[in-house]
């Protein structure tokens, strides 16, 4: 499941509810078609920053931030309990062995804590644009970059089907038909017209190291006015920070305490195998 970004009165009410929850008495609150009571609202992982703190056990399941001098701060046993409730139980309730293995592995050393500026975690933002007058979906990959004494989110990569159509992956046999003879320079490159004869495969004449830069194409189309932003549809996060693991964090809008930002996909993957997977997310 993904987090649907909503607007209007519903969103205003939700933000007000989160900001003023300490003043609320114990009572059921209605949030659209989802029922929240105060206990569940505290248990709900409402922000990604809160997910990170709970992942590290720097905040408990009731929303209480733990002082670093407190003996329970990052306590192994309490952290194991906290990690268990950060999973989407509708998925991982049926895969307890994988969840248990992850929790045991993560809590064996002090090097398995998430950090905001630790790199290797990314946001995937799916948004609707107008492309030449028609609705189109664009997936934007963002990463955190240090800026002076602070930080900021920056665009790392783009997935847009129209760009992929421009640069299809060709068969090697097909590519071998498209080349300039090594003696072309002796003919003053009179045969260079071949490059432009079939524009749809012009990239076959590029260096082996060439890779299309979709982010530059994205900026170009924005500047040309061909791509016009409409709205964000969904957001999720991809986390590669933890040694030998990859997991996704998605938004679950539902009743009960197992809601908010939760681990929605978990894969054991040795560090040496992450390089190819992470390529799409890095600039």
N, C-alpha and C positions, 0 to 999 in steps of 0.2 A: 504494500500500500504506500501511497505517497501523500505528502501534505498539500492539500489544496489551499492556495492562498486566497483568502476571502476578504471582502471589503464591506463598507457600508456600516449600518447600525449594529449588525452582529459583531463585527470586528471591534468597533468602539466599545461595545459592552464588555467584550472579552478582555480587552486591555485594561479597562477600568476595574474589572473584577480582579485581575492579577495584581494591580497596583494597590488595591484597597482591601485585599483579602484578610489582613490582620485585624481589620475593624469589624469583620463579619461575625455574627454569632453562629453557632452550629445550626445550620439549616440547609436544606437542599436548594441548589441553584440550578436553574434550567439554562442550558447553553445550546440553542437551536433544538435539535432532536436528541441531544446528549445530556443526561442528568449527572450533575456533579454535587457531591457533598463536600464539606470542608476537608475531611480526612483524605478523600481521593484527590482533591485539588492540590493539597500539599504533596502527596505522593507522586502526582503527575510530573514528569520531567518536561517542564514548560519551555526551556531554552537550551540551546546547544552548549552554552557555557556551563549551565547547570549539569548537563550530561557529563561533561569533562570532570567537574568537581566530584560528582557521584561516582564516576568511573575510578577516580583516584582515592575515594573516600575522604574527601575534604569537605563533604556535605553529606548529611544523613538523609534517609528516605522521607523525613518530615520537613526538609528544607532548611535545617539548621546548619549553618556554616561552622565548621570545627576549627578552633584555634590551633595553629601549628604546634603550640606548646602543650596542647591537650594530649594525654597518652593514647587516646583513641584515634588521633589524626593518622590517617593512612594505615590504621591497624589491619593486619592481615585477615584475621577472622571476620571482623566487621566488613572489611572490603569484599570478602567472598560473598557475604550475604547481600551487600549492595549491588555487586555485579550481576547477581542472579536476577534481580528485578529490573535490570536494564535491557533485558531481552524481550522481544515480542513473543510472549508465551503461546500465542496461537500457532506460531511456527516452531519454536524451540521447545515447547512443552512436549513435542513428539520426537525431539532429538536430544534427550537429556545427556547422552554420553559426550556429544560434541561440546555442548555448553559446559559440562563439568570439566572436560579436558582443558578447555580454554581458560576457565576460571582458575584451575589449579596451576596452569602454566604461567598465567599472568601474575599470580600472587607469590611466585617463588623467589623473585628477585626485585630489587628496587629500580630496575631500569625499564619497567613496563608501565610507566605512568604516561598519561596523555598531557601534552603541553600545547597551549595555543600557538606559540611561536616555534614549536618543535619541527615544523615542516611535515611533509608527507601526509597531509590530510587536506581534502579538497571538497568544495561544494559543487554540486551539479544542479544548475538552475534551468529548468525547462520553461521556455517563454513563447508566447505567441507574438509574431511579427506580421506586418503586411509586407509581402514580397511582390512587387510589381502589381499591387492592387488586390492580391489574394492572401488569405490567411495561411501562415506557414509556421511550423514549429522549429525552433532553434534551441539547441542544448548548449549552455555556456558553462565552462569549467573554470572555477575561480580558486585561487590559492591565497594564502596569507603571506604578505611581504612586509619586512621591517621597514619603517620609514622614520628616520630620526630616532627619537626616544619612544615612538609608538609603532603602530602597525596599520596595515590597510589590506582590504581584499582587492585583488587584481585579476583581470581576465588572463587565463593561461591558454585556453584552447576553445575551439568551437566545433560542434557537429551540426551540419546543415546538409540535408540530403541533396539539395541543388548543387552544392559544391562537390559532393562526392560523384555526382553524375558527370561533372566536368573532368574528373580525374579517375576514371575507372581503372581497376587493376587489370592489366593486360597479361595474356599468356606469353611465356618466354619466346615461343616460336613466332608469335606475332611481333614482338618487340625486335627480334633479330632481322626482320624485314626493313626496319626503319633505322638507317644509320647513314652517316657520311663516310665515304671511302677515306682511308688514312692518307691517300695521296691527293685529297681534294685541294690542298693548299697550292699544289703545283699547277692547278687549273684555275687559280684565283677564285676558288669556291664558286665556280659557275653552277655547280649542282646544288647550291644551297636552297634553291627554289623548292626542293623536296620537303624541306622542313615545313613550309607554309602551304603545301599542296593539300594536306589533310590536317586541318587545325584540331580536329578531335583527338589526334594522337601526337600532338606537337611535343608533349613531355617525354616521349620515347627518345627524343634526340638530346635530352638533357643528361648531365652527369649521373652516374650510378647513385651518387649520394643525394640526388635531388629528392625532396619531399615537399608536396604542396603545403603552403602556409595558409591554412584556412582562416586564421585569425586576421591576417593581412587582408584577405579577400572580404572578410566580414566588415572590417573597418572601411574598406573601399566602397562596398555596397551601401553602407550606412551614409558615408559622405556623399555618395551619388544620389541619395534619396530613394534608392530601390528597396531598402529594408527599413521599415519604420516600426519601432517597438510599440506593442500594445499592452501586454500585461504578463506577469509571472503566473505560471500554472502550478508548478510543483518544485519542491526543494528537497534534496537529500545530500548526505555527506559520505565521502569515501575515505576510510582511515587506513593508512599503511604504516603508521608510526610504531605499532607493536611488533616486536621481532617475531618473524615466522607466521604472522597472521595478517589477514585483511578482513575488514568488516564494513558494512554499510549501516548508516543510521538514518531512519526514516520517521516521518511524523504519523502518529496514529491518533485519530480523533474519535474517541469512543468512551463509553462509560467505564467505571472501575478504576482501580489504581494503576493497572498496566496500560498506560496511555502516554501520549506525548512523544518525545524523541526516544526511540528504542532501537536496539540492534536488530536489523531486519534480514541481514545476510552475513554469514560468517564462513570464512574459508581458511583452512590451514595451508600456508604457502611459504616454503623456505625463502629466506632472503635472496638467495641467488636467482630465484625464479620470479622475483618481483620486478626486475628491471624492465622486461618487455611489457608487463601489465601496466606499469606506472607511467610509461612513455606518453600515453594519451593525456595524462593529467598535468604533466610538467610543461613549462614553457619551452 
